[in-house]
Amino acid sequence: MRKNTIRIAAGLAAGALLAATLFYVSFLRGRTTSASPVPELLSLLPAGAPTLVYVDVAAMRASSFYQHRPDKSPVAIPNQVYADFIRSTGFDFEKDLDRAVVGSWPPSDHEQIKTVVIAEGRFDRAKIHDYATRKGKIERQEGHDVFVFPQGDGKRFESITFLDDHRLAMVSGPSIAPLFAGPNADRTADPVRDRATRVDGAAAFLITHVPPIPNNAGAGQPPATAQFMALARSVQWITVAARPEGDNLRLSVEGECDNSADAAQLKSMLDVLRMFGRAGLENPKTSQAMTPATLAALQNLLTTVEFTQAAERVRILLELTPDVWRMSGPVKQQQ
């Protein structure tokens, strides 16, 4: 049972570190730049998305935290389609994209996953028009000129339309109709937007409704695994938000459970995981496999991380310093 508990602890710790890594690399802003008014961009999305992502890219570029990264080279572009788009239109998200909000819906029986993106920045409409003429087609939909681009095997499409000179909408599929779906819906009753108001002022956030976990998941497994699956099944919503404080980045990860009893158990499990994490870092074999900078950063992370519980909500608070950039250094070879 102890071995299985350690495996569970290691898996959850790895997941937490992955979430932290994704956010400090992608969703940052600086102390000299204030977060943009999120509700304005949210108002352009159709209501009801179970997953919502907001990123202030302009603030990320100005981030003091981000400027401490050791590798100042441009982000590599592995996608040849996007590389061609940059060459043809002059658009580069590192320089020209300021803010973006993404709403995503799971696939239904008759359609694939639906995604709507609202992007704000600097776009050359004439060059994008020419690119669409060569690579796709231009249609008139919902009173807008729509650029429709085939994707992959030609059976999937992406549609782009300008909302004004500095904002455009991208919709998965050959039509922008989802952008205008449910215009009369009561957005104040939208659960994901309600949660977005709790992180107002964050430079970036991710809010998602957790898909149901089957009741038989974990069946036949050791008691520790079954207990973990029961707690995981109780988590209904996850909210991750990033906010800078000085040169550091404040990261909040919040899970909403079915009830306060499950939330209390989840908080207790996190405390146990921290204990296992500290013990693991004290193991000589573990420390020898890491660079001193990585070991120090992880030790500081486990020392400063805070776990709190209020009613059905459990929150993890992390203070990331610029030292975490050095965690990406080379791994020491064991002797």
TACOR-V936963 format. One line per field, one symbol per residue. ss: DSSP state (H for helix, E for strand, - for the rest). burial: b if it has 16 or more other C-alpha atoms within 10 Angstrom, else e. A space follows every 10 residues. Layout:
ss = ???
burial = ???
//
This chain:
ss = -HHHHHHHHH HHHHHHHHHH HHHHHH---- -------HHH HH-------- EEEEEEHHHH HH-HHHH--- ---------H HHHHHHHHH- --HHHHEEEE EEEEE----- ---EEEEEEE E---HHHHHH HHHHHEEEEE E--EEEEEEE E----EEEEE EEEE--EEEE EE----HHHH ------HHH- HHHHHHHHH- ---EEEEEE- ---------- --HHHHHHHH HHHH--EEEE EEEEE--EEE EEEEEE---H HHHHHHHHHH HHHHHHHHHH HH-HHHHH-- -HHHHHHHHH HHHH-EEEEE --EEEEEEEE -HHHHHHH-- -----
burial = eeeebbebbb eebeeeeeeb eebbeebbbb bebebbebee bbebbbbbbb bbbbbbbbbb bbbbbbebee eeeeeeeeee eeeebeeebe bebeeebbbb bbbbeeeeee eeebbbbbbb bbbeeeebbe bbeeebbbee eeeeebbbbb eeeeeebbbb bbeeeebbbb bbbbbbeebe eeeeeebeee ebbeebeebb bbbbbbbbbb eeeeeeebee eeebbbebbb bbbbbebbbb bbbbeebbbb bbbbbbbbeb ebbbbbbeeb eebbebbeee beeeeebbbb bbbbbbbbeb bbeeeebebe ebbbbbbbbb bbbbbbbeee eeeee
//
